[in-house]
Amino acid sequence: MAVAHALIKPAHLWMVLLGNAHRNSEATSMRTDCLVPATNGNYKYKNQTFKMTGLSQGAEVDAVVPELITQSILQQARLARLMGDHKGHGGEFLWVGRQKRTKQIHNLSGLLNLYVDVLGLRELLDPKNPSCHEHRFRKTLAYLIATTLTNAIMVVKDCFGHKDDMMSLVSYILSDPKVAREVIQVQKEMTILMARDAVLDLDNLAGPGAAGIKERARDYLTRIGKSKFEPQDAHEFARIETFDGRAWMLVGPGILCTAPHGMTQVSTPCAVGQNHHNPSRCKAGCEWQVLLTGYFMTQADDSIQYAIDHLHRAVEAEDEAMTVFWQGQLNTWLWRYEKVAEKWQDHPLVNRFAKPPPATIPLVQDAA
């Protein structure tokens, strides 16, 4: 039992804290029945959170649990029951204390620091902050998320139960200047990889900006004496095209903004009325817009069908607001791909509600 308390229990706790980033109160209140079966054959985790709820009894939360964390919790639940039986009380709580009178651990730092010492990891901690406490796991998870996901703020907010985005951004993601620098670097690398994948599928790029990329790609291949891109060549060309990851952005399903970094801000359609580049207002026909075909053509077709179905209902119900809304959705998807537009151009609702594409906007030819 001494070995279980010193090695096995903190090993389980280590994984659970790193996977779910619990606060001390949330972790210590975990019970042996905190896992419930999910519909996909895995498990979901249920527990109480107390901070910022305003409720003395806390608020119930649940989350999908990765398989490795599920194994840790299931094993710890079994161990807690054995420990409870050994001490003469039930194994109700997941993290059971060593003393006979202790059914529940209320502070996890001692257990974590014991584990650090047993494994000889103390020297890896900053001498200015040598204690291993549960909050370090929240910081670590926030660091990992911030350097790997573009939607890091929302993920951190949901994972940690924060009330607002700024708490996640300021208190976790940007609290360490090193993290902020690495987030920027990772985002640049992800941009280059996105561009590299597009370059490797060059024949299937379409849209107003595609011709320019294809021409520059041919010139690049001529300079390096090759007829087609190999992965390393595509990566280097993508790095050049994206200004080392500072340009290019995925602004919608299958829509890439390839506006160069540092260009005159008002030269893009999205800057009209704002005097600054704003990819969230991407306009069809922009010279820097590149469209991906394949799956995204199917998505456009499906979205048009969906919009027409709802537009028909709105018209029959004489719902003016919803009619305008679904008219906008129809026009958003209709003029992206020529074959898709040709399929729907004779539909009565399209003839009635679709706006013709401006002459400056060429329809995208299919990849064939």
RODO-2510 file (C-alpha; in nm, 4 decimals, decimal comma):
residues 368
     n   res          X          Y          Z
     1     m     0,0000     0,0000     0,0000
     2     a     0,2917     0,2345     0,0683
     3     v     0,4192     0,1768    -0,2856
     4     a     0,0710     0,2338    -0,4255
     5     h     0,0439     0,5675    -0,2409
     6     a     0,3921     0,6812    -0,3444
     7     l     0,4051     0,5645    -0,7069
     8     i     0,0846     0,4301    -0,8586
     9     k    -0,1623     0,6866    -0,7255
    10     p     0,0454     0,9954    -0,8222
    11     a     0,1131     0,8400    -1,1652
    12     h    -0,2624     0,8263    -1,2245
    13     l    -0,3038     1,1799    -1,0867
    14     w    -0,0288     1,3070    -1,3154
    15     m    -0,2094     1,1825    -1,6254
    16     v    -0,5516     1,3054    -1,5149
    17     l    -0,4256     1,6556    -1,4365
    18     l    -0,2371     1,6831    -1,7638
    19     g    -0,5364     1,5558    -1,9614
    20     n    -0,8137     1,7597    -1,7964
    21     a    -0,6276     2,0470    -1,6226
    22     h    -0,8358     2,0268    -1,3056
    23     r    -0,8190     2,2811    -1,0291
    24     n    -0,7386     2,1390    -0,6854
    25     s    -1,1038     2,1492    -0,5721
    26     e    -1,2208     1,9762    -0,8889
    27     a    -0,9590     1,7026    -0,8692
    28     t    -0,9998     1,6285    -0,4972
    29     s    -1,3774     1,5993    -0,5360
    30     m    -1,3488     1,3280    -0,8039
    31     r    -1,5270     1,0048    -0,7143
    32     t    -1,4753     0,6485    -0,8222
    33     d    -1,7947     0,6610    -1,0317
    34     c    -1,6963     0,9767    -1,2238
    35     l    -1,6815     0,7908    -1,5574
    36     v    -2,0027     0,7170    -1,7445
    37     p    -2,0288     0,5210    -2,0731
    38     a    -2,0584     0,7321    -2,3874
    39     t    -2,2545     0,6344    -2,6988
    40     n    -1,9398     0,5608    -2,9017
    41     g    -1,8135     0,2951    -2,6628
    42     n    -1,5778     0,5310    -2,4818
    43     y    -1,6325     0,7138    -2,1546
    44     k    -1,7361     1,0615    -2,0489
    45     y    -1,6162     1,2281    -1,7327
    46     k    -1,8593     1,3989    -1,4943
    47     n    -1,7707     1,6075    -1,1912
    48     q    -1,8383     1,9318    -1,0073
    49     t    -1,6641     2,2643    -1,0618
    50     f    -1,6793     2,5306    -0,7936
    51     k    -1,4803     2,8322    -0,9065
    52     m    -1,6800     3,1178    -1,0633
    53     t    -2,0083     2,9273    -1,0470
    54     g    -2,1558     3,1254    -0,7575
    55     l    -2,3031     2,7994    -0,6260
    56     s    -2,1907     2,6467    -0,2974
    57     q    -2,2584     2,2971    -0,4310
    58     g    -2,0741     2,3744    -0,7538
    59     a    -2,1929     2,3137    -1,1075
    60     e    -2,1883     1,9831    -1,2922
    61     v    -1,9516     1,9515    -1,5855
    62     d    -1,8770     1,6680    -1,8250
    63     a    -1,6174     1,6036    -2,0904
    64     v    -1,5058     1,3374    -2,3335
    65     v    -1,2091     1,1504    -2,1867
    66     p    -0,9121     1,0267    -2,3968
    67     e    -0,8468     0,6549    -2,3746
    68     l    -0,5209     0,6928    -2,1794
    69     i    -0,6904     0,9122    -1,9171
    70     t    -0,9816     0,6676    -1,9012
    71     q    -0,7380     0,3873    -1,8182
    72     s    -0,5770     0,6002    -1,5464
    73     i    -0,9128     0,6817    -1,3846
    74     l    -1,0410     0,3234    -1,4027
    75     q    -0,7214     0,1907    -1,2485
    76     q    -0,7240     0,4581    -0,9789
    77     a    -1,0899     0,3806    -0,8985
    78     r    -0,9952     0,0167    -0,8425
    79     l    -0,6960     0,1210    -0,6321
    80     a    -0,9081     0,3621    -0,4267
    81     r    -1,1532     0,0836    -0,3416
    82     l    -0,8650    -0,1427    -0,2365
    83     m    -0,7204     0,1362    -0,0220
    84     g    -1,0584     0,2059     0,1294
    85     d    -1,1076    -0,1597     0,2162
    86     h    -0,7568    -0,1720     0,3613
    87     k    -0,8333     0,1222     0,5917
    88     g    -1,1790     0,0059     0,6840
    89     h    -1,3909     0,2571     0,4951
    90     g    -1,5484     0,2694     0,1500
    91     g    -1,3604     0,3843    -0,1575
    92     e    -1,5959     0,6700    -0,2348
    93     f    -1,3363     0,9278    -0,3390
    94     l    -1,0851     0,8745    -0,6189
    95     w    -0,7854     1,0234    -0,4401
    96     v    -0,7703     0,8537    -0,0992
    97     g    -0,5331     0,9629     0,1804
    98     r    -0,2772     0,7419     0,3543
    99     q    -0,4128     0,7744     0,7073
   100     k    -0,6941     0,5515     0,8342
   101     r    -0,9079     0,8520     0,9182
   102     t    -0,8507     1,0133     0,5769
   103     k    -1,1070     0,9245     0,3147
   104     q    -1,0265     1,2131     0,0821
   105     i    -0,7118     1,4091    -0,0014
   106     h    -0,7750     1,7841     0,0156
   107     n    -0,4388     1,9060    -0,1125
   108     l    -0,2637     1,7368    -0,4020
   109     s     0,0658     1,9273    -0,3930
   110     g     0,2177     1,6990    -0,1300
   111     l     0,1363     1,3895    -0,3365
   112     l     0,2756     1,5440    -0,6544
   113     n     0,5962     1,6603    -0,4855
   114     l     0,6474     1,3145    -0,3357
   115     y     0,6233     1,1701    -0,6862
   116     v     0,8722     1,4253    -0,8213
   117     d     1,1236     1,3317    -0,5521
   118     v     1,0755     0,9569    -0,5989
   119     l     1,1445     0,9900    -0,9711
   120     g     1,4332     1,2361    -0,9191
   121     l     1,2741     1,5153    -1,1255
   122     r     1,3230     1,8049    -0,8839
   123     e     1,6226     1,9426    -1,0727
   124     l     1,4024     1,9906    -1,3818
   125     l     1,1877     2,2476    -1,2010
   126     d     1,2803     2,6144    -1,1961
   127     p     1,4722     2,6900    -0,8720
   128     k     1,2579     3,0027    -0,8350
   129     n     0,9417     2,7904    -0,8466
   130     p     1,0443     2,4386    -0,7400
   131     s     0,7079     2,3113    -0,6159
   132     c     0,5046     2,0729    -0,8297
   133     h     0,1398     2,1697    -0,7781
   134     e    -0,1734     2,1030    -0,9783
   135     h    -0,1827     2,4512    -1,1340
   136     r     0,1388     2,3781    -1,3217
   137     f    -0,0529     2,1173    -1,5198
   138     r    -0,3100     2,3792    -1,6254
   139     k    -0,0274     2,6032    -1,7441
   140     t     0,1369     2,3131    -1,9281
   141     l    -0,1839     2,2105    -2,1053
   142     a    -0,2538     2,5732    -2,1995
   143     y     0,0985     2,5934    -2,3424
   144     l     0,0500     2,2790    -2,5511
   145     i    -0,2871     2,3955    -2,6841
   146     a    -0,1630     2,7462    -2,7590
   147     t     0,1259     2,6175    -2,9691
   148     t    -0,0723     2,3627    -3,1702
   149     l    -0,4225     2,4964    -3,2363
   150     t    -0,5445     2,8041    -3,4196
   151     n    -0,8585     2,8132    -3,2003
   152     a    -0,6486     2,7946    -2,8841
   153     i    -0,8387     3,0603    -2,6890
   154     m    -1,1768     2,8893    -2,7197
   155     v    -1,0285     2,5482    -2,6425
   156     v    -0,8540     2,6783    -2,3311
   157     k    -1,1711     2,8593    -2,2243
   158     d    -1,3852     2,5461    -2,2516
   159     c    -1,1228     2,3142    -2,1055
   160     f    -1,0521     2,5329    -1,8021
   161     g    -1,4070     2,6569    -1,7429
   162     h    -1,3151     3,0239    -1,7839
   163     k    -1,5894     3,2853    -1,7979
   164     d    -1,4417     3,4917    -2,0784
   165     d    -1,1844     3,4753    -2,3563
   166     m    -0,9526     3,7349    -2,2046
   167     m    -0,8933     3,5242    -1,8949
   168     s    -0,7727     3,2399    -2,1166
   169     l    -0,5645     3,4715    -2,3351
   170     v    -0,3991     3,6902    -2,0726
   171     s    -0,3732     3,4539    -1,7758
   172     y    -0,2568     3,1474    -1,9667
   173     i    -0,1639     3,1789    -2,3313
   174     l     0,0180     3,5142    -2,3159
   175     s     0,1302     3,5107    -1,9520
   176     d     0,4663     3,3712    -2,0601
   177     p     0,6432     3,5705    -2,3367
   178     k     0,8064     3,2470    -2,4505
   179     v     0,4625     3,0947    -2,5126
   180     a     0,3520     3,3985    -2,7119
   181     r     0,6624     3,3759    -2,9307
   182     e     0,6174     3,0044    -2,9882
   183     v     0,2470     3,0486    -3,0740
   184     i     0,3437     3,2930    -3,3470
   185     q     0,6142     3,0592    -3,4764
   186     v     0,3811     2,7578    -3,4812
   187     q     0,1132     2,9558    -3,6660
   188     k     0,3694     3,0532    -3,9287
   189     e     0,4763     2,6913    -3,9706
   190     m     0,1142     2,5778    -4,0026
   191     t     0,0558     2,8426    -4,2702
   192     i     0,3569     2,7158    -4,4666
   193     l     0,2325     2,3566    -4,4392
   194     m    -0,1145     2,4611    -4,5585
   195     a     0,0408     2,6356    -4,8590
   196     r     0,2679     2,3369    -4,9254
   197     d    -0,0326     2,1030    -4,9432
   198     a    -0,1993     2,3403    -5,1887
   199     v     0,1156     2,3541    -5,4038
   200     l     0,1422     1,9755    -5,4121
   201     d    -0,2149     1,9731    -5,5492
   202     l    -0,1503     2,2622    -5,7861
   203     d    -0,3684     2,1331    -6,0715
   204     n    -0,6752     2,1432    -5,8473
   205     l    -0,6318     2,5058    -5,7393
   206     a    -0,8895     2,7417    -5,8850
   207     g    -1,0230     3,0915    -5,8359
   208     p    -0,8907     3,4336    -5,9388
   209     g    -0,5583     3,3920    -5,7595
   210     a    -0,4796     3,0433    -5,8839
   211     a    -0,3378     3,1445    -6,2232
   212     g    -0,0734     3,3653    -6,0631
   213     i     0,0365     3,0922    -5,8235
   214     k     0,0599     2,8376    -6,1040
   215     e     0,2690     3,0759    -6,3153
   216     r     0,5069     3,1496    -6,0279
   217     a     0,5266     2,7773    -5,9537
   218     r     0,6294     2,7022    -6,3133
   219     d     0,8952     2,9726    -6,2979
   220     y     1,0270     2,8300    -5,9704
   221     l     1,0467     2,4765    -6,1109
   222     t     1,2326     2,6108    -6,4154
   223     r     1,4855     2,7844    -6,1901
   224     i     1,5562     2,4676    -5,9912
   225     g     1,5623     2,2505    -6,3034
   226     k     1,2670     2,0250    -6,2243
   227     s     0,9390     1,9429    -6,3974
   228     k     0,7287     1,8799    -6,0866
   229     f     0,7332     1,9521    -5,7158
   230     e     0,8849     1,7181    -5,4652
   231     p     0,7796     1,7712    -5,1008
   232     q     1,0916     1,9676    -5,0044
   233     d     1,0616     2,1868    -5,3144
   234     a     0,6939     2,2527    -5,2437
   235     h     0,7780     2,3468    -4,8840
   236     e     1,0415     2,5992    -4,9949
   237     f     0,8108     2,7493    -5,2595
   238     a     0,5306     2,7713    -5,0009
   239     r     0,7652     2,9460    -4,7597
   240     i     0,8459     3,2058    -5,0277
   241     e     0,4808     3,2501    -5,1327
   242     t     0,3624     3,3015    -4,7745
   243     f     0,6474     3,5369    -4,6818
   244     d     0,7813     3,2832    -4,4340
   245     g     0,4343     3,2045    -4,3009
   246     r     0,3177     3,5636    -4,2508
   247     a     0,0696     3,5636    -4,5397
   248     w    -0,2054     3,3294    -4,6612
   249     m    -0,5071     3,2424    -4,4537
   250     l    -0,7964     2,9966    -4,4713
   251     v    -1,0939     3,2357    -4,4645
   252     g    -1,3720     2,9862    -4,5364
   253     p    -1,4363     2,6279    -4,6461
   254     g    -1,2014     2,5770    -4,9397
   255     i    -1,1206     2,9502    -4,9644
   256     l    -0,7624     3,0727    -4,9293
   257     c    -0,6617     3,4374    -4,9019
   258     t    -0,3160     3,4693    -5,0575
   259     a    -0,2758     3,8470    -5,0293
   260     p     0,0970     3,9236    -4,9883
   261     h     0,2318     4,0404    -4,6558
   262     g     0,2940     4,4157    -4,6401
   263     m     0,0894     4,5023    -4,9493
   264     t    -0,1058     4,8290    -4,9613
   265     q    -0,3940     4,7575    -4,7294
   266     v    -0,6666     4,9282    -4,9334
   267     s    -0,5835     4,7303    -5,2483
   268     t    -0,7996     4,4330    -5,1465
   269     p    -1,1817     4,4240    -5,1740
   270     c    -1,2113     4,3253    -4,8075
   271     a    -1,0586     4,6611    -4,7099
   272     v    -1,3330     4,8759    -4,8645
   273     g    -1,4643     5,1167    -4,6009
   274     q    -1,2131     4,9957    -4,3427
   275     n    -0,8738     5,1021    -4,4782
   276     h    -0,7185     4,7785    -4,3602
   277     h    -0,6890     4,4202    -4,4772
   278     n    -0,9709     4,2085    -4,3261
   279     p    -0,9862     3,8460    -4,4489
   280     s    -1,3053     3,7876    -4,2486
   281     r    -1,4812     4,0023    -4,5125
   282     c    -1,3421     3,8063    -4,8062
   283     k    -1,5168     3,9079    -5,1295
   284     a    -1,5833     3,6776    -5,4242
   285     g    -1,3672     3,7635    -5,7215
   286     c    -1,0787     3,9110    -5,5227
   287     e    -0,7573     3,8691    -5,7229
   288     w    -0,5908     3,7063    -5,4222
   289     q    -0,8635     3,4454    -5,3602
   290     v    -0,7782     3,0811    -5,4321
   291     l    -1,0393     2,8066    -5,4196
   292     l    -0,9866     2,4387    -5,3551
   293     t    -1,1964     2,2016    -5,5670
   294     g    -1,2929     1,8369    -5,5087
   295     y    -1,4739     1,8032    -5,1774
   296     f    -1,5443     2,1765    -5,1625
   297     m    -1,7363     2,1693    -5,4908
   298     t    -1,9573     1,8997    -5,3386
   299     q    -1,9965     2,1103    -5,0264
   300     a    -2,1022     2,4104    -5,2352
   301     d    -2,3582     2,1996    -5,4179
   302     d    -2,4970     2,0590    -5,0923
   303     s    -2,5103     2,4053    -4,9353
   304     i    -2,7074     2,5431    -5,2296
   305     q    -2,9583     2,2589    -5,1996
   306     y    -2,9891     2,3289    -4,8271
   307     a    -3,0362     2,7033    -4,8845
   308     i    -3,2996     2,6477    -5,1564
   309     d    -3,4981     2,4086    -4,9337
   310     h    -3,5112     2,6657    -4,6515
   311     l    -3,5706     2,9522    -4,8919
   312     h    -3,8749     2,7684    -5,0286
   313     r    -4,0179     2,7285    -4,6774
   314     a    -3,9508     3,0926    -4,5914
   315     v    -4,1279     3,2092    -4,9086
   316     e    -4,4299     2,9876    -4,8405
   317     a    -4,4474     3,1151    -4,4805
   318     e    -4,4106     3,4742    -4,6060
   319     d    -4,1267     3,5170    -4,3597
   320     e    -3,9461     3,8175    -4,5001
   321     a    -3,6479     3,8064    -4,2625
   322     m    -3,5704     3,4398    -4,3262
   323     t    -3,6246     3,4860    -4,6974
   324     v    -3,3556     3,7530    -4,7047
   325     f    -3,1265     3,5345    -4,4925
   326     w    -3,1512     3,2273    -4,7154
   327     q    -3,1251     3,4429    -5,0259
   328     g    -2,7910     3,5588    -4,8923
   329     q    -2,6803     3,1994    -4,8268
   330     l    -2,7797     3,1034    -5,1797
   331     n    -2,5729     3,3823    -5,3313
   332     t    -2,2792     3,3020    -5,1037
   333     w    -2,2358     2,9535    -5,2502
   334     l    -2,3846     2,9803    -5,5987
   335     w    -2,1136     3,1541    -5,7972
   336     r    -1,8006     2,9773    -5,6768
   337     y    -1,7815     2,6891    -5,9243
   338     e    -1,8994     2,6973    -6,2845
   339     k    -2,0376     2,3423    -6,2960
   340     v    -2,2274     2,3972    -5,9715
   341     a    -2,3730     2,7245    -6,0990
   342     e    -2,4754     2,5604    -6,4274
   343     k    -2,6560     2,2837    -6,2380
   344     w    -2,8761     2,5305    -6,0482
   345     q    -2,9137     2,8182    -6,2924
   346     d    -3,2558     2,7052    -6,4214
   347     h    -3,4099     2,6466    -6,0781
   348     p    -3,7134     2,8787    -6,0278
   349     l    -3,5917     3,0080    -5,6912
   350     v    -3,2460     3,0713    -5,8329
   351     n    -3,3957     3,2699    -6,1209
   352     r    -3,6028     3,4660    -5,8721
   353     f    -3,3579     3,5329    -5,5887
   354     a    -3,0027     3,4825    -5,7133
   355     k    -2,8065     3,7908    -5,8055
   356     p    -2,6022     3,7540    -6,1248
   357     p    -2,2268     3,7427    -6,0669
   358     p    -2,0493     4,0702    -6,1434
   359     a    -1,8699     4,0703    -6,4748
   360     t    -1,5395     4,0978    -6,2904
   361     i    -1,5912     3,7655    -6,1143
   362     p    -1,4971     3,4663    -6,3276
   363     l    -1,6606     3,1403    -6,2384
   364     v    -1,4242     2,8687    -6,1277
   365     q    -1,3722     2,5901    -6,3771
   366     d    -1,3717     2,2378    -6,2376
   367     a    -1,0358     2,0660    -6,2022
   368     a    -1,0843     1,8544    -6,5136
***
